[in-house]
């Protein structure tokens, strides 16, 4: 068996494993958000889980196609299943980044969110253009136009996640420093480490895929199968861990940072 089909099968099975984890995490999200209702988080979590489910379903269909039609090619444009899967991946990435920016707005203020929002809008336009370019039957993952949009899009994705997560961590660090003047607050330090860990999932996955793809390895794009589940996993982890482990963390930190940033 050639390298690309082997990598596709491996990434497909990894996606199914990650999807199983997402099913558990989404159940935890529903449990947390039913105890403390939050319509926006419930809606965002449900949409992310729906995209993860749809992507895993498309991957299974694509896997069957590869097995039943050995002549089917991977990494070639114009394949409707591949285009649909990439579209779901883009939607999931856009939603989780918007959710990350919303967190920044809640903990800080709107002015800090202006730059991430502008980058997010540019990222949405670039990825949409990339999808249109790749939908051509003559296109491949290494076509000239696809590579240009890919370089810009993945670079923006990394920047948005790193900048927004860094701003969130700095905001919470300031809150912890203010609280530490009066009392010990180990739970908030744990919250910061949780934010760093969950926030690092997507940039790390993107950097690996970007590096492989830039080096001419088709594994960079096949890895999107796994990345589509990781993009949903990061927000789920945050909601479940904060809701179950530190149920009052968000409220207290929000009140503290509101006073610190307004001063």
N, C-alpha and C positions, 0 to 999 in steps of 0.2 A: 504494500500500500504506500502511496506517495505521502510526502511530509504534510502537505496541506490538509488532506482528508483525515490523517491521524490527529493533527492538531484540532481540527474541527470537532471530531468525536470526543477528544479529551475535554475541550472547553465546553461542549454540550453537556457532558456528564457533570462537570464542575458547576455549570449553571443550574442543573437540576438539584444538586446538593445545596447550593446557595438559596435556591428558591424554597427548598424545604425549611431552611433556617428562617427565611423571610416569612413563611407561613406562621411559624411559631412567634416570631417577633411581632407580626401584625396582630395576632391574637392578644399578645401582651399590650399592644397599643390600644386595642379596643377596650380591654379590661381597665387600663389606666384612665382613658378618656371617658368611659362611662361613669367611673367613680367621680372624676372631676371634669365635667363636660366642657369641651372646647370645640366649637363647631369648625373653626378653621383648621385646626390640627387633625380633627377627625376626617374632614373632607380631603386634606392633602395626603394623609396616610392612606385613605381608601383609593385615591387616584393613583398613588405610587404603587400600591399593591396590585391594582388592576393592570397597570402597565407591565409590572413584573410578571404577572400571570399570563398576559397576552404574549409577552416576549418568550416566555418559556414554552408556551403552546406553539408559537411559530417555529421555535428551534426544534421542537419534536417533529413537526411537520416537515421541516427542512431535512432533518436527520433521516426520516423515512424516505424522502425524495432521493437523497444521496445513496441510500442502500438499494432502493428499487430501480433507480436509474443511474448506473455507474458512469454514464457519459456526462452527468450533470457536473458543471464546473463551479468551483468556489472562487470568490473574489472577482467575479465578472459582473458588470453593471447590467441593468435591465431586468434582473431577477426580482419579481414582485415580492416574493417572500423575504428576500434580503433587504429590499427597500423598506418594506413594512417594519421589519425588525430594527433597522437603523432609525426609522422615524420614531418608534417607541423608545429607543435608547435616548434619542435627542430630547423627546418630551420629558422623560424621567430626569435627565440631567438638568434641563431648564427648570423643572419644578423644584428639585431639591436645592438648586442654587437660589431660587426665589425664596424658598423657605428659610435658607440660611441668612439671606439679606433681611427677611422679616424678623428673624431673631435679633439681628443687629439693631433694627429699628426699635424693637421692644425694650432692649436693654440700654440703648443709647439715645439717639435722636435721628430725625430724618436727614439732617445735613450730612451726617457721616455716611448715609446710605446712597448719596447721589452718585459717587464714583462707581461703586459696585453695580448700581442700577444701569448706568450708562454702558459699562462693560457687558452687562447681561444682555442689553438690547443689541449691542454689536454682535455678541456671541450668537444670539438667536437668528440674526440676519445671515451671518456667515454660515452657520450650520444648515439653514434652509437652502442657501445657494449651493452648498456642497451636496445636499440630497438631490437637488434638481440636476446638478451636473453628473452625479453618479447614476441617475436613473436612465441615462442613455445606454443603449445596448452595446455601444462600442467602448464604453468606459470600463476602466479597471481601477483597483484601489491605488494604482501608481500612475494613473493618467495625470497629465500636467495640471489641469484645472482642479481635479480632485485633491492633488497634493497641495496646491496653494491654499485651498479652503481648509484642508486638514491641518496644515501647519498653523494657520491663524486660529482656527477654531479650538484645537487642543491646547494651544498656548494660552488663549483667553480663559479656557476652562480652568487650567492650573492657576492662573493669576487670580481669578475670581474667588476660587475656593481658599487659596492661601491668604489673600488679603482680607477677606471677610472673616475667616476663622481667626486670623491674627488680631483683627480689631475686636472680636468677641472676647478672646483671651485677655487682651489688654484691658478691656472694660471690666471684666470680672476680677482681674488682678488688682485693679484700682479699688474695687469694692472690698476685696479681701484685706488689702492694706489698711483701709479705713476702719474695717471692723476689728482688725487685729490690735488696734490701739486700745480697745476696750476689753476684748475677750479673744480666746482661742477659737478658731473656726476651721478645724480640719475637714469638715464636710464640704466646704466650699472649694478647698484645694482639690479634693477628690472630684468635684464637679468640673473644675478647670482641666484636670487631667483627662476626664471623660470626654470633654469637648475636644481636646487635642487629639485623642485617640480616634474618635469617630470622624473628626474633621480630616484626619490624615488618610483615611481609607480611600477616598475618591482621588485626591491628588496623587497618592502613591500608585494606585491602579492606572491612572491616566499617564503618569510619567513612564511606567513600564511599557504600556501599549505604544505611546508616542515614540519611545526610544527604539522599540522593535520595528515599528513601521518606517521611521526615518532611516533606519539601517537597511531597508529593503526586505524586511522579513514580513511575510503575510500574516504571521502570528499576531502582529500588532492589531490588525483589524478583526481577526477571528476572536481575539480576547474581548471584544465588545460583548460577546455572549455572557461572559462573567461580569463585566462592568455594568451591564444592564441591571443585574441583581444587586451589585454593590451600591449603586446609586440610590436604591430604595432602602438598603440595609442601614446606611449611616443615619438617616433621620429616625428610623425605627429604634435603633439602639439608644439614641438620645432620649426619646420619649419614654421608652420602657425603663431605662436605668434611672432617669430622674424621677419618673412617676412612682416607681416602686422603691428605689433606694433612698432618694432624697425628695419626698413629696412637697416639702416647703421651700426647697432651694430656689426655684425660679421666682417665687413671690418675694422672698426676702432680698435676694440679690437685685431684683428689679427695683424695689423700693430704695435700696442703698445706692444703686448706680444712678437712679433718677435724681437723687439729691446731690450726688457727687458731680454729675455732668452738668447739672443746671447751675451749680455754683461757680 
